[in-house]
Amino acid sequence: MSATLTPQAVQAEPLLLRDTIGGVCTLTLNRPRQYNALSGAMLAELQTALDGIAADTSIRVVVIAGQGTAFCAGHDLKEMRANPRKDFYDALFAQCSRFMLTIARLPQPVIARVHGIATAAGCQLVAACDLAVAADSAKFATSGINVGLFCSTPAVALSRNVPRKKAMEMLMTGEFIDAATAESFGLVNRVVPLDRLDAEVQRLAAAIIAKSPVAVATGKRMFYPQLEVGMEAAYAQAAEAMACNMMADDAGEGIDAFIAKRPPHWTGT
């Protein structure tokens, strides 16, 4: 952002940038001066965007990125301190939780494109995304504990991504971990140099787009619920999902193409 912009011009900048190319919709958090902190207005913009994307079959993959030097520094602490009321906090954290759950319920896979810092609810956002690609210079922390606030809502997503004791250490100390450590914990899928970050995100998105949209949506829809139940119930849910998937035209086409040793032609049905 140009240093010559007036305060009025800065305020006129959209909170969320959107760009769609070849079935990949990139949503870029656009509060670089605030390290892309998740204000109530930012969360509302994200929620509206995802609600619209859910019904758009032309979008196959969603990428969430950050403008400026950081991915996301978490909640807007200044906004929170300016509204020291329980009803405000209840509404804010409910709004944030709804957004994080929407990511899991979205038919399309969501990839976090992480550079700079991802702290507190920003780290939660990385964990809430289905996949994550990070620059090797990225850093992660659940740092609320440093200001007297345990990252309780980030803990929900974090503890479903990384081993329990690793999650507790991050939550209790607030210390940063580097990208290589985040990859070893399972918080991110891939780590690359910053100048290769966009290419790696696109490579991952392209690998998903090459697959049947029916199979991808089916897989995402069954994946998260089965994690929350016992093994017997998980197998029952998975078997039902697989049987329904087999009834799709794409499954028949994919199997026929495999047998005939030809590329499949997906119809999305």
CYANA upper distance limits for C-alpha pairs under 8 A (distance plus 0.5 A):
  1 MET  CA      5 LEU  CA      8.35
  5 LEU  CA      9 ALA  CA      6.34
  5 LEU  CA     10 VAL  CA      6.85
  6 THR  CA     10 VAL  CA      6.76
  7 PRO  CA     11 GLN  CA      6.71
  8 GLN  CA     12 ALA  CA      6.78
  9 ALA  CA     13 GLU  CA      7.09
 13 GLU  CA     30 ASN  CA      8.37
 14 PRO  CA     30 ASN  CA      7.31
 15 LEU  CA     29 LEU  CA      6.86
 15 LEU  CA     30 ASN  CA      5.35
 15 LEU  CA     31 ARG  CA      6.71
 15 LEU  CA     41 ALA  CA      8.39
 15 LEU  CA     42 MET  CA      6.53
 15 LEU  CA     45 GLU  CA      7.82
 16 LEU  CA     27 LEU  CA      7.02
 16 LEU  CA     28 THR  CA      6.11
 16 LEU  CA     29 LEU  CA      5.51
 16 LEU  CA     30 ASN  CA      5.77
 16 LEU  CA     42 MET  CA      7.67
 16 LEU  CA     45 GLU  CA      7.14
 16 LEU  CA     46 LEU  CA      7.80
 17 LEU  CA     26 THR  CA      8.39
 17 LEU  CA     27 LEU  CA      6.18
 17 LEU  CA     28 THR  CA      5.42
 17 LEU  CA     29 LEU  CA      7.10
 17 LEU  CA     30 ASN  CA      6.99
 18 ARG  CA     25 CYS  CA      7.46
 18 ARG  CA     26 THR  CA      6.20
 18 ARG  CA     27 LEU  CA      5.30
 18 ARG  CA     28 THR  CA      6.91
 19 ASP  CA     25 CYS  CA      6.17
 19 ASP  CA     26 THR  CA      5.71
 19 ASP  CA     27 LEU  CA      7.29
 20 THR  CA     24 VAL  CA      5.97
 20 THR  CA     25 CYS  CA      4.67
 20 THR  CA     26 THR  CA      6.68
 20 THR  CA     59 ILE  CA      8.37
 21 ILE  CA     25 CYS  CA      7.08
 23 GLY  CA     58 SER  CA      6.39
 23 GLY  CA     59 ILE  CA      5.02
 23 GLY  CA     60 ARG  CA      5.62
 23 GLY  CA     61 VAL  CA      7.00
 23 GLY  CA    209 ILE  CA      8.15
 24 VAL  CA     59 ILE  CA      6.43
 24 VAL  CA     60 ARG  CA      6.55
 24 VAL  CA     61 VAL  CA      5.37
 24 VAL  CA     62 VAL  CA      6.26
 24 VAL  CA     63 VAL  CA      7.64
 24 VAL  CA    205 ALA  CA      7.70
 25 CYS  CA     59 ILE  CA      6.89
 25 CYS  CA     60 ARG  CA      8.43
 25 CYS  CA     61 VAL  CA      6.83
 25 CYS  CA     62 VAL  CA      5.34
 25 CYS  CA     63 VAL  CA      6.63
 26 THR  CA     62 VAL  CA      6.31
 26 THR  CA     63 VAL  CA      5.03
 26 THR  CA     64 ILE  CA      6.37
 26 THR  CA     65 ALA  CA      7.57
 27 LEU  CA     62 VAL  CA      7.88
 27 LEU  CA     63 VAL  CA      6.59
 27 LEU  CA     64 ILE  CA      5.43
 27 LEU  CA     65 ALA  CA      6.68
 28 THR  CA     64 ILE  CA      6.36
 28 THR  CA     65 ALA  CA      5.08
 28 THR  CA     66 GLY  CA      5.55
 28 THR  CA     67 GLN  CA      6.74
 29 LEU  CA     36 ASN  CA      6.25
 29 LEU  CA     42 MET  CA      8.31
 29 LEU  CA     64 ILE  CA      8.10
 29 LEU  CA     65 ALA  CA      6.71
 29 LEU  CA     66 GLY  CA      5.17
 29 LEU  CA     67 GLN  CA      6.39
 29 LEU  CA     71 PHE  CA      8.37
 29 LEU  CA     72 CYS  CA      8.37
 30 ASN  CA     36 ASN  CA      6.62
 30 ASN  CA     66 GLY  CA      7.06
 30 ASN  CA     67 GLN  CA      5.78
 30 ASN  CA     68 GLY  CA      8.43
 31 ARG  CA     35 TYR  CA      6.65
 31 ARG  CA     36 ASN  CA      4.86
 31 ARG  CA     37 ALA  CA      7.37
 31 ARG  CA     67 GLN  CA      7.47
 32 PRO  CA     36 ASN  CA      5.83
 32 PRO  CA     66 GLY  CA      8.21
 32 PRO  CA     67 GLN  CA      6.02
 32 PRO  CA     68 GLY  CA      5.28
 32 PRO  CA     69 THR  CA      7.46
 32 PRO  CA     70 ALA  CA      7.79
 33 ARG  CA     68 GLY  CA      8.23
 34 GLN  CA     73 ALA  CA      8.38
 35 TYR  CA     68 GLY  CA      7.79
 35 TYR  CA     69 THR  CA      7.58
 35 TYR  CA     70 ALA  CA      5.90
 35 TYR  CA     71 PHE  CA      7.56
 35 TYR  CA     72 CYS  CA      6.23
 35 TYR  CA     73 ALA  CA      6.06
 36 ASN  CA     66 GLY  CA      7.07
 36 ASN  CA     67 GLN  CA      7.74
 36 ASN  CA     70 ALA  CA      7.53
 36 ASN  CA     71 PHE  CA      7.19
 36 ASN  CA     72 CYS  CA      5.33
 36 ASN  CA     73 ALA  CA      6.73
 36 ASN  CA     74 GLY  CA      8.22
 37 ALA  CA     72 CYS  CA      6.21
 37 ALA  CA     73 ALA  CA      5.67
 37 ALA  CA     74 GLY  CA      5.64
 37 ALA  CA     75 HIS  CA      5.77
 37 ALA  CA     76 ASP  CA      5.54
 37 ALA  CA    122 GLY  CA      8.29
 38 LEU  CA     42 MET  CA      6.06
 38 LEU  CA     43 LEU  CA      6.58
 38 LEU  CA     72 CYS  CA      8.03
 38 LEU  CA     73 ALA  CA      8.24
 38 LEU  CA     74 GLY  CA      6.26
 38 LEU  CA     75 HIS  CA      5.11
 38 LEU  CA     76 ASP  CA      6.13
 38 LEU  CA    121 ALA  CA      8.23
 38 LEU  CA    122 GLY  CA      8.43
 39 SER  CA     43 LEU  CA      6.77
 39 SER  CA     75 HIS  CA      6.62
 39 SER  CA     76 ASP  CA      5.66
 39 SER  CA     79 GLU  CA      7.54
 40 GLY  CA     44 ALA  CA      6.71
 40 GLY  CA     92 LEU  CA      7.01
 40 GLY  CA     95 GLN  CA      8.25
 41 ALA  CA     45 GLU  CA      6.78
 42 MET  CA     46 LEU  CA      6.76
 43 LEU  CA     47 GLN  CA      6.56
 43 LEU  CA     95 GLN  CA      7.63
 43 LEU  CA     96 CYS  CA      7.05
 43 LEU  CA     99 PHE  CA      7.60
 44 ALA  CA     48 THR  CA      6.67
 44 ALA  CA     95 GLN  CA      8.36
 45 GLU  CA     49 ALA  CA      6.69
 46 LEU  CA     50 LEU  CA      6.71
 46 LEU  CA     99 PHE  CA      7.89
 47 GLN  CA     51 ASP  CA      6.58
 47 GLN  CA     99 PHE  CA      6.21
 47 GLN  CA    102 THR  CA      8.24
 48 THR  CA     52 GLY  CA      6.85
 49 ALA  CA     53 ILE  CA      6.70
 50 LEU  CA     54 ALA  CA      6.56
 50 LEU  CA    102 THR  CA      7.82
 50 LEU  CA    103 ILE  CA      8.12
 50 LEU  CA    106 LEU  CA      8.00
 51 ASP  CA     55 ALA  CA      7.91
 51 ASP  CA    102 THR  CA      8.47
 52 GLY  CA     56 ASP  CA      7.26
 53 ILE  CA     57 THR  CA      8.46
 53 ILE  CA     59 ILE  CA      7.42
 54 ALA  CA    106 LEU  CA      6.16
 54 ALA  CA    107 PRO  CA      6.70
 54 ALA  CA    108 GLN  CA      7.74
 59 ILE  CA    108 GLN  CA      7.99
 60 ARG  CA    108 GLN  CA      6.15
 60 ARG  CA    109 PRO  CA      7.96
 60 ARG  CA    209 ILE  CA      6.69
 60 ARG  CA    213 PRO  CA      7.70
 61 VAL  CA    108 GLN  CA      5.88
 61 VAL  CA    109 PRO  CA      5.84
 61 VAL  CA    110 VAL  CA      6.60
 61 VAL  CA    111 ILE  CA      8.12
 61 VAL  CA    205 ALA  CA      6.80
 61 VAL  CA    208 ILE  CA      8.16
 61 VAL  CA    209 ILE  CA      7.78
 62 VAL  CA    108 GLN  CA      7.20
 62 VAL  CA    109 PRO  CA      6.78
 62 VAL  CA    110 VAL  CA      5.17
 62 VAL  CA    111 ILE  CA      6.70
 63 VAL  CA    110 VAL  CA      6.17
 63 VAL  CA    111 ILE  CA      5.22
 63 VAL  CA    112 ALA  CA      6.32
 63 VAL  CA    113 ARG  CA      7.12
 64 ILE  CA    110 VAL  CA      7.74
 64 ILE  CA    111 ILE  CA      6.74
 64 ILE  CA    112 ALA  CA      5.46
 64 ILE  CA    113 ARG  CA      6.46
 65 ALA  CA     71 PHE  CA      6.85
 65 ALA  CA    112 ALA  CA      6.80
 65 ALA  CA    113 ARG  CA      5.48
 65 ALA  CA    114 VAL  CA      7.04
 66 GLY  CA     70 ALA  CA      6.80
 66 GLY  CA     71 PHE  CA      4.87
 66 GLY  CA     72 CYS  CA      7.05
 66 GLY  CA    113 ARG  CA      8.21
 66 GLY  CA    114 VAL  CA      7.99
 66 GLY  CA    115 HIS  CA      8.18
 67 GLN  CA     71 PHE  CA      7.55
 69 THR  CA    115 HIS  CA      7.88
 69 THR  CA    116 GLY  CA      6.23
 70 ALA  CA    115 HIS  CA      6.44
 70 ALA  CA    116 GLY  CA      4.74
 70 ALA  CA    117 ILE  CA      5.57
 70 ALA  CA    118 ALA  CA      7.59
 71 PHE  CA    113 ARG  CA      8.29
 71 PHE  CA    114 VAL  CA      6.05
 71 PHE  CA    115 HIS  CA      5.92
 71 PHE  CA    116 GLY  CA      6.28
 71 PHE  CA    117 ILE  CA      6.22
 71 PHE  CA    118 ALA  CA      6.08
 71 PHE  CA    122 GLY  CA      7.73
 72 CYS  CA    117 ILE  CA      6.95
 72 CYS  CA    118 ALA  CA      5.51
 72 CYS  CA    119 THR  CA      7.06
 72 CYS  CA    121 ALA  CA      8.29
 72 CYS  CA    122 GLY  CA      5.10
 72 CYS  CA    123 CYS  CA      8.14
 73 ALA  CA    117 ILE  CA      7.12
 73 ALA  CA    118 ALA  CA      6.10
 73 ALA  CA    119 THR  CA      5.33
 73 ALA  CA    120 ALA  CA      7.16
 73 ALA  CA    121 ALA  CA      7.61
 73 ALA  CA    122 GLY  CA      5.82
 74 GLY  CA    118 ALA  CA      7.80
 74 GLY  CA    119 THR  CA      6.04
 74 GLY  CA    120 ALA  CA      5.39
 74 GLY  CA    121 ALA  CA      4.49
 74 GLY  CA    122 GLY  CA      4.78
 74 GLY  CA    123 CYS  CA      7.79
 75 HIS  CA     80 MET  CA      8.50
 75 HIS  CA    120 ALA  CA      7.91
 75 HIS  CA    121 ALA  CA      6.45
 75 HIS  CA    122 GLY  CA      8.16
 76 ASP  CA     80 MET  CA      6.87
 77 LEU  CA     81 ARG  CA      6.62
 78 LYS  CA     82 ALA  CA      6.60
 79 GLU  CA     83 ASN  CA      7.02
 80 MET  CA     84 PRO  CA      7.12
 80 MET  CA     89 TYR  CA      7.98
 83 ASN  CA     88 PHE  CA      7.09
 84 PRO  CA     88 PHE  CA      7.87
 84 PRO  CA     89 TYR  CA      8.31
 85 ARG  CA     89 TYR  CA      6.95
 86 LYS  CA     90 ASP  CA      6.51
 87 ASP  CA     91 ALA  CA      6.66
 88 PHE  CA     92 LEU  CA      6.61
 89 TYR  CA     93 PHE  CA      6.58
 90 ASP  CA     94 ALA  CA      6.55
 91 ALA  CA     95 GLN  CA      6.50
 92 LEU  CA     96 CYS  CA      6.72
 93 PHE  CA     97 SER  CA      6.49
 93 PHE  CA    153 THR  CA      8.30
 94 ALA  CA     98 ARG  CA      6.57
 95 GLN  CA     99 PHE  CA      6.88
 96 CYS  CA    100 MET  CA      6.80
 97 SER  CA    101 LEU  CA      6.62
 97 SER  CA    153 THR  CA      8.05
 98 ARG  CA    102 THR  CA      6.57
 99 PHE  CA    103 ILE  CA      7.05
100 MET  CA    104 ALA  CA      7.42
100 MET  CA    125 LEU  CA      7.53
100 MET  CA    128 ALA  CA      6.50
101 LEU  CA    105 ARG  CA      6.78
101 LEU  CA    128 ALA  CA      8.38
102 THR  CA    106 LEU  CA      6.33
103 ILE  CA    110 VAL  CA      7.42
103 ILE  CA    128 ALA  CA      7.36
103 ILE  CA    129 CYS  CA      6.93
103 ILE  CA    130 ASP  CA      8.38
104 ALA  CA    128 ALA  CA      7.60
104 ALA  CA    129 CYS  CA      7.77
104 ALA  CA    130 ASP  CA      7.73
104 ALA  CA    220 LYS  CA      8.35
104 ALA  CA    224 TYR  CA      7.81
105 ARG  CA    220 LYS  CA      8.42
105 ARG  CA    221 ARG  CA      7.35
107 PRO  CA    216 VAL  CA      8.42
107 PRO  CA    217 ALA  CA      5.45
107 PRO  CA    220 LYS  CA      7.26
107 PRO  CA    221 ARG  CA      7.44
108 GLN  CA    216 VAL  CA      8.03
108 GLN  CA    217 ALA  CA      6.83
108 GLN  CA    220 LYS  CA      8.33
109 PRO  CA    129 CYS  CA      8.44
109 PRO  CA    130 ASP  CA      6.49
109 PRO  CA    131 LEU  CA      8.10
109 PRO  CA    216 VAL  CA      8.36
109 PRO  CA    220 LYS  CA      7.81
110 VAL  CA    129 CYS  CA      5.88
110 VAL  CA    130 ASP  CA      5.80
110 VAL  CA    131 LEU  CA      6.86
111 ILE  CA    129 CYS  CA      6.33
111 ILE  CA    130 ASP  CA      6.57
111 ILE  CA    131 LEU  CA      5.17
111 ILE  CA    132 ALA  CA      5.66
111 ILE  CA    133 VAL  CA      7.73
111 ILE  CA    201 VAL  CA      8.12
112 ALA  CA    125 LEU  CA      8.38
112 ALA  CA    126 VAL  CA      6.26
112 ALA  CA    129 CYS  CA      6.52
112 ALA  CA    130 ASP  CA      8.46
112 ALA  CA    131 LEU  CA      6.80
112 ALA  CA    132 ALA  CA      4.95
112 ALA  CA    133 VAL  CA      6.69
112 ALA  CA    134 ALA  CA      8.43
113 ARG  CA    132 ALA  CA      6.66
113 ARG  CA    133 VAL  CA      5.83
113 ARG  CA    134 ALA  CA      6.57
113 ARG  CA    197 LEU  CA      8.02
113 ARG  CA    198 ASP  CA      8.32
113 ARG  CA    201 VAL  CA      7.35
114 VAL  CA    118 ALA  CA      7.89
114 VAL  CA    126 VAL  CA      8.22
114 VAL  CA    132 ALA  CA      7.70
114 VAL  CA    133 VAL  CA      6.67
114 VAL  CA    134 ALA  CA      5.04
114 VAL  CA    135 ALA  CA      6.79
114 VAL  CA    138 ALA  CA      7.15
115 HIS  CA    134 ALA  CA      6.52
115 HIS  CA    135 ALA  CA      5.79
115 HIS  CA    137 SER  CA      7.38
115 HIS  CA    138 ALA  CA      5.37
115 HIS  CA    139 LYS  CA      8.33
115 HIS  CA    194 LEU  CA      7.88
116 GLY  CA    135 ALA  CA      8.28
116 GLY  CA    137 SER  CA      6.97
116 GLY  CA    138 ALA  CA      5.01
116 GLY  CA    139 LYS  CA      6.71
117 ILE  CA    138 ALA  CA      6.15
117 ILE  CA    139 LYS  CA      5.33
117 ILE  CA    140 PHE  CA      6.41
118 ALA  CA    122 GLY  CA      5.18
118 ALA  CA    123 CYS  CA      5.24
118 ALA  CA    126 VAL  CA      8.01
118 ALA  CA    138 ALA  CA      8.07
118 ALA  CA    139 LYS  CA      6.75
118 ALA  CA    140 PHE  CA      5.42
118 ALA  CA    141 ALA  CA      7.12
119 THR  CA    123 CYS  CA      5.27
119 THR  CA    124 GLN  CA      8.29
119 THR  CA    140 PHE  CA      6.10
119 THR  CA    141 ALA  CA      5.23
119 THR  CA    142 THR  CA      5.97
119 THR  CA    143 SER  CA      6.76
120 ALA  CA    124 GLN  CA      6.84
120 ALA  CA    141 ALA  CA      6.69
120 ALA  CA    142 THR  CA      4.68
120 ALA  CA    143 SER  CA      5.95
120 ALA  CA    144 GLY  CA      6.59
120 ALA  CA    151 CYS  CA      6.92
120 ALA  CA    154 PRO  CA      6.87
121 ALA  CA    125 LEU  CA      6.54
121 ALA  CA    142 THR  CA      8.06
121 ALA  CA    151 CYS  CA      8.35
121 ALA  CA    153 THR  CA      8.25
121 ALA  CA    154 PRO  CA      6.11
122 GLY  CA    126 VAL  CA      7.02
123 CYS  CA    127 ALA  CA      6.84
123 CYS  CA    140 PHE  CA      6.63
123 CYS  CA    141 ALA  CA      6.91
123 CYS  CA    142 THR  CA      7.01
123 CYS  CA    154 PRO  CA      7.61
123 CYS  CA    158 LEU  CA      8.27
124 GLN  CA    128 ALA  CA      6.48
124 GLN  CA    153 THR  CA      8.28
124 GLN  CA    154 PRO  CA      5.04
124 GLN  CA    155 ALA  CA      7.89
124 GLN  CA    157 ALA  CA      6.28
124 GLN  CA    158 LEU  CA      6.73
125 LEU  CA    129 CYS  CA      6.80
126 VAL  CA    132 ALA  CA      7.03
126 VAL  CA    187 LEU  CA      7.96
126 VAL  CA    188 VAL  CA      8.20
127 ALA  CA    157 ALA  CA      5.91
127 ALA  CA    158 LEU  CA      6.13
127 ALA  CA    160 ARG  CA      8.42
127 ALA  CA    161 ASN  CA      6.82
127 ALA  CA    187 LEU  CA      6.61
127 ALA  CA    188 VAL  CA      8.36
128 ALA  CA    157 ALA  CA      6.11
128 ALA  CA    158 LEU  CA      8.42
131 LEU  CA    188 VAL  CA      7.28
131 LEU  CA    189 ASN  CA      6.85
132 ALA  CA    187 LEU  CA      8.04
132 ALA  CA    188 VAL  CA      5.22
132 ALA  CA    189 ASN  CA      5.94
132 ALA  CA    190 ARG  CA      7.41
133 VAL  CA    188 VAL  CA      6.46
133 VAL  CA    189 ASN  CA      6.32
133 VAL  CA    190 ARG  CA      5.38
133 VAL  CA    191 VAL  CA      6.45
133 VAL  CA    192 VAL  CA      8.25
133 VAL  CA    197 LEU  CA      7.78
133 VAL  CA    200 GLU  CA      7.88
133 VAL  CA    201 VAL  CA      6.85
134 ALA  CA    138 ALA  CA      6.80
134 ALA  CA    179 ALA  CA      7.10
134 ALA  CA    188 VAL  CA      7.31
134 ALA  CA    189 ASN  CA      8.50
134 ALA  CA    190 ARG  CA      6.76
134 ALA  CA    191 VAL  CA      5.36
134 ALA  CA    192 VAL  CA      6.97
134 ALA  CA    197 LEU  CA      7.42
135 ALA  CA    179 ALA  CA      7.56
135 ALA  CA    191 VAL  CA      6.07
135 ALA  CA    192 VAL  CA      5.61
135 ALA  CA    193 PRO  CA      5.79
135 ALA  CA    194 LEU  CA      5.21
135 ALA  CA    196 ARG  CA      8.48
135 ALA  CA    197 LEU  CA      6.42
136 ASP  CA    178 ASP  CA      8.18
136 ASP  CA    179 ALA  CA      5.91
136 ASP  CA    180 ALA  CA      7.43
136 ASP  CA    191 VAL  CA      6.04
136 ASP  CA    192 VAL  CA      5.91
136 ASP  CA    193 PRO  CA      5.74
136 ASP  CA    194 LEU  CA      7.05
137 SER  CA    178 ASP  CA      7.72
137 SER  CA    179 ALA  CA      7.10
137 SER  CA    193 PRO  CA      7.98
137 SER  CA    194 LEU  CA      7.66
138 ALA  CA    178 ASP  CA      6.78
138 ALA  CA    179 ALA  CA      5.91
139 LYS  CA    176 PHE  CA      6.63
139 LYS  CA    177 ILE  CA      6.23
139 LYS  CA    178 ASP  CA      5.19
139 LYS  CA    179 ALA  CA      6.34
140 PHE  CA    176 PHE  CA      5.82
140 PHE  CA    177 ILE  CA      5.82
140 PHE  CA    178 ASP  CA      6.94
140 PHE  CA    179 ALA  CA      7.91
140 PHE  CA    182 ALA  CA      7.89
141 ALA  CA    170 MET  CA      7.01
141 ALA  CA    171 LEU  CA      8.47
141 ALA  CA    174 GLY  CA      6.30
141 ALA  CA    175 GLU  CA      6.39
141 ALA  CA    176 PHE  CA      5.14
141 ALA  CA    177 ILE  CA      6.94
142 THR  CA    151 CYS  CA      6.74
142 THR  CA    154 PRO  CA      7.75
142 THR  CA    170 MET  CA      6.52
142 THR  CA    171 LEU  CA      6.00
142 THR  CA    174 GLY  CA      5.72
142 THR  CA    175 GLU  CA      7.98
142 THR  CA    176 PHE  CA      8.39
143 SER  CA    147 VAL  CA      8.20
143 SER  CA    151 CYS  CA      7.78
143 SER  CA    170 MET  CA      8.48
143 SER  CA    171 LEU  CA      7.66
143 SER  CA    173 THR  CA      8.08
143 SER  CA    174 GLY  CA      4.53
143 SER  CA    175 GLU  CA      7.30
144 GLY  CA    148 GLY  CA      7.03
144 GLY  CA    149 LEU  CA      5.27
144 GLY  CA    150 PHE  CA      5.87
144 GLY  CA    151 CYS  CA      5.86
144 GLY  CA    174 GLY  CA      7.25
145 ILE  CA    149 LEU  CA      5.34
145 ILE  CA    150 PHE  CA      5.25
145 ILE  CA    151 CYS  CA      7.26
145 ILE  CA    171 LEU  CA      7.48
145 ILE  CA    172 MET  CA      7.02
145 ILE  CA    173 THR  CA      7.37
145 ILE  CA    174 GLY  CA      6.32
146 ASN  CA    173 THR  CA      8.17
146 ASN  CA    174 GLY  CA      6.66
150 PHE  CA    171 LEU  CA      7.53
150 PHE  CA    172 MET  CA      8.18
151 CYS  CA    155 ALA  CA      6.50
151 CYS  CA    171 LEU  CA      7.04
152 SER  CA    156 VAL  CA      7.46
153 THR  CA    157 ALA  CA      7.99
154 PRO  CA    158 LEU  CA      6.56
155 ALA  CA    159 SER  CA      6.16
155 ALA  CA    167 ALA  CA      7.98
155 ALA  CA    171 LEU  CA      7.67
156 VAL  CA    160 ARG  CA      7.10
157 ALA  CA    161 ASN  CA      7.12
158 LEU  CA    162 VAL  CA      6.71
158 LEU  CA    167 ALA  CA      6.84
158 LEU  CA    187 LEU  CA      8.16
159 SER  CA    163 PRO  CA      7.28
159 SER  CA    164 ARG  CA      6.53
159 SER  CA    167 ALA  CA      6.14
161 ASN  CA    185 PHE  CA      8.36
161 ASN  CA    186 GLY  CA      6.59
161 ASN  CA    187 LEU  CA      6.19
162 VAL  CA    166 LYS  CA      7.03
162 VAL  CA    167 ALA  CA      6.51
162 VAL  CA    185 PHE  CA      5.83
162 VAL  CA    186 GLY  CA      6.06
162 VAL  CA    187 LEU  CA      6.62
163 PRO  CA    167 ALA  CA      6.65
163 PRO  CA    185 PHE  CA      7.45
164 ARG  CA    168 MET  CA      6.67
165 LYS  CA    169 GLU  CA      6.62
166 LYS  CA    170 MET  CA      6.84
166 LYS  CA    185 PHE  CA      8.01
167 ALA  CA    171 LEU  CA      6.65
168 MET  CA    172 MET  CA      6.36
169 GLU  CA    173 THR  CA      6.39
169 GLU  CA    174 GLY  CA      8.37
170 MET  CA    174 GLY  CA      5.92
170 MET  CA    175 GLU  CA      6.68
170 MET  CA    176 PHE  CA      8.21
177 ILE  CA    181 THR  CA      6.52
177 ILE  CA    182 ALA  CA      7.00
178 ASP  CA    182 ALA  CA      6.74
179 ALA  CA    183 GLU  CA      6.67
179 ALA  CA    188 VAL  CA      8.44
179 ALA  CA    191 VAL  CA      7.05
180 ALA  CA    184 SER  CA      6.80
180 ALA  CA    191 VAL  CA      7.30
181 THR  CA    185 PHE  CA      6.62
182 ALA  CA    186 GLY  CA      6.74
182 ALA  CA    187 LEU  CA      5.65
182 ALA  CA    188 VAL  CA      6.46
183 GLU  CA    187 LEU  CA      6.26
183 GLU  CA    188 VAL  CA      5.38
183 GLU  CA    189 ASN  CA      6.52
183 GLU  CA    190 ARG  CA      7.07
183 GLU  CA    191 VAL  CA      7.52
192 VAL  CA    196 ARG  CA      6.64
192 VAL  CA    197 LEU  CA      6.54
192 VAL  CA    200 GLU  CA      8.04
193 PRO  CA    197 LEU  CA      6.91
196 ARG  CA    200 GLU  CA      6.64
197 LEU  CA    201 VAL  CA      6.72
198 ASP  CA    202 GLN  CA      6.64
199 ALA  CA    203 ARG  CA      6.54
200 GLU  CA    204 LEU  CA      6.73
201 VAL  CA    205 ALA  CA      6.67
202 GLN  CA    206 ALA  CA      6.45
203 ARG  CA    207 ALA  CA      6.79
204 LEU  CA    208 ILE  CA      7.09
205 ALA  CA    209 ILE  CA      6.69
206 ALA  CA    210 ALA  CA      6.64
207 ALA  CA    211 LYS  CA      7.64
208 ILE  CA    216 VAL  CA      8.16
209 ILE  CA    213 PRO  CA      7.89
211 LYS  CA    215 ALA  CA      7.89
211 LYS  CA    216 VAL  CA      7.58
211 LYS  CA    266 TRP  CA      8.41
212 SER  CA    216 VAL  CA      6.78
212 SER  CA    250 ASP  CA      6.98
212 SER  CA    266 TRP  CA      6.25
212 SER  CA    267 THR  CA      8.38
212 SER  CA    268 GLY  CA      6.93
213 PRO  CA    217 ALA  CA      6.55
213 PRO  CA    266 TRP  CA      8.30
213 PRO  CA    268 GLY  CA      5.92
214 VAL  CA    218 THR  CA      6.48
214 VAL  CA    245 ASN  CA      7.98
214 VAL  CA    248 ALA  CA      7.99
214 VAL  CA    250 ASP  CA      7.48
214 VAL  CA    268 GLY  CA      6.04
214 VAL  CA    269 THR  CA      6.90
215 ALA  CA    219 GLY  CA      6.48
215 ALA  CA    245 ASN  CA      7.24
215 ALA  CA    250 ASP  CA      8.38
215 ALA  CA    251 ALA  CA      8.28
216 VAL  CA    220 LYS  CA      6.76
217 ALA  CA    221 ARG  CA      6.54
218 THR  CA    222 MET  CA      6.83
218 THR  CA    241 ALA  CA      7.38
218 THR  CA    245 ASN  CA      7.39
219 GLY  CA    223 PHE  CA      6.44
220 LYS  CA    224 TYR  CA      7.57
221 ARG  CA    225 PRO  CA      8.15
222 MET  CA    226 GLN  CA      6.84
222 MET  CA    237 GLN  CA      7.66
222 MET  CA    238 ALA  CA      7.09
222 MET  CA    241 ALA  CA      7.22
223 PHE  CA    227 LEU  CA      7.28
224 TYR  CA    228 GLU  CA      7.66
225 PRO  CA    229 VAL  CA      7.66
226 GLN  CA    230 GLY  CA      8.33
226 GLN  CA    233 ALA  CA      7.97
226 GLN  CA    234 ALA  CA      5.16
226 GLN  CA    235 TYR  CA      8.43
226 GLN  CA    237 GLN  CA      7.26
226 GLN  CA    238 ALA  CA      7.97
227 LEU  CA    234 ALA  CA      7.76
229 VAL  CA    233 ALA  CA      6.64
229 VAL  CA    234 ALA  CA      6.53
230 GLY  CA    234 ALA  CA      6.52
231 MET  CA    235 TYR  CA      6.65
232 GLU  CA    236 ALA  CA      6.88
233 ALA  CA    237 GLN  CA      6.70
234 ALA  CA    238 ALA  CA      6.56
235 TYR  CA    239 ALA  CA      6.41
236 ALA  CA    240 GLU  CA      6.77
237 GLN  CA    241 ALA  CA      6.73
238 ALA  CA    242 MET  CA      6.57
239 ALA  CA    243 ALA  CA      6.61
240 GLU  CA    244 CYS  CA      6.73
241 ALA  CA    245 ASN  CA      6.56
242 MET  CA    246 MET  CA      6.63
243 ALA  CA    247 MET  CA      7.21
244 CYS  CA    248 ALA  CA      7.53
245 ASN  CA    251 ALA  CA      7.27
246 MET  CA    251 ALA  CA      5.99
246 MET  CA    252 GLY  CA      7.59
247 MET  CA    251 ALA  CA      7.57
247 MET  CA    252 GLY  CA      8.15
248 ALA  CA    252 GLY  CA      7.34
248 ALA  CA    269 THR  CA      6.35
249 ASP  CA    253 GLU  CA      6.67
249 ASP  CA    267 THR  CA      8.01
249 ASP  CA    268 GLY  CA      8.34
249 ASP  CA    269 THR  CA      5.92
250 ASP  CA    254 GLY  CA      6.38
250 ASP  CA    265 HIS  CA      8.49
250 ASP  CA    266 TRP  CA      6.17
250 ASP  CA    267 THR  CA      6.88
250 ASP  CA    268 GLY  CA      6.95
250 ASP  CA    269 THR  CA      6.49
251 ALA  CA    255 ILE  CA      6.68
252 GLY  CA    256 ASP  CA      6.59
253 GLU  CA    257 ALA  CA      6.45
253 GLU  CA    264 PRO  CA      6.81
253 GLU  CA    265 HIS  CA      7.54
253 GLU  CA    266 TRP  CA      7.80
254 GLY  CA    258 PHE  CA      6.65
254 GLY  CA    264 PRO  CA      5.92
254 GLY  CA    265 HIS  CA      8.21
254 GLY  CA    266 TRP  CA      8.28
255 ILE  CA    259 ILE  CA      6.73
256 ASP  CA    260 ALA  CA      6.57
257 ALA  CA    261 LYS  CA      6.28
257 ALA  CA    262 ARG  CA      5.54
257 ALA  CA    263 PRO  CA      6.45
257 ALA  CA    264 PRO  CA      5.70
258 PHE  CA    262 ARG  CA      6.89
258 PHE  CA    263 PRO  CA      8.05
258 PHE  CA    264 PRO  CA      8.14
